[in-house]
Amino acid sequence: MTRTTITLPQDLLTELMSLVSARSKTEAVINAIKDEIRLRKLERIKSFAGTLEFTTEAEDLRHGDHRLG
């Protein structure tokens, strides 16, 4: 873990802690960073909508793995 000093507006930090039910400022900031990363990844995945072509049928994807028996 890296130690970092940042300056944040108190009202934003207080609101963040309340929204994420964090017990500490560190926990609140870590949760906010994780959420932002997750949302950015989700947006990236959504940007692929309609651009990928699947050649395998859904049934084969569900049950076609012969390694599973």
C-alpha positions, 0 to 999 in steps of 0.5 A: 500500500502506498501512503499519499497526502491529498487535499480534499474539500471537507464537505465532499469527504463527509458526503462520501463517507456517509454515502458509502458508510465508511468508517474512515476517510481511507476506507471512503476514498478506497471505495470511491476509487474502486467504484470509479474503476469498476464504472469505467470498465463497465462503460468500456465493455458497454462500448463493445455492444453491437460490435462483436460477432459471435459464431457460437450458439448460446446453447453451446456456450452454456453446455458445450464445454466437453471438459465439464463432462 
